[in-house]
Amino acid sequence: MTRRERALVRPHVVTEGRAHPTRNTLDVATVVLATWAPVVGLSPEKRRVIQLCRGGALAVAEVAAHLGLPTSVTKVLLSDLLDSGHIEARAAVREADVPDHQLLQKVLDGLRALT
């Protein structure tokens, strides 16, 4: 078996032969957080994801980088963990959704003026 063939086998094994996640809601910026569900019976890769996410919220791209796996493979693992209740996913906050700093400062100044 060549090096390239070995590289292709591992993702196939990690995803149990599946090429697509059960959910199509994950993108590279989606943030995932671990729940406190028991990790008994999970594959080593899935346990590693839980361990990573218990350290704090991570984007899908960050999880993939930590695991050294392609993003597509990581999405399959994450969707399995979402389905089993081991992780939660949240859409990343877009810059447009972040309140304007000047507006927040005006609100704070107004509240201070009331006291």
Buried (B, 14 or more C-beta within 10 A) or exposed (E): EEEEEEEEEEBEEBBEEBEEBEBEEBEBEBBBEBBEEEBEEBBEBBBBBBEBBEEEBBBBBBBBEBBEBEBEBBBBBBBBBBEEEBBBBEEBEEEEEEEEEEEEEEEEEEEEEEE
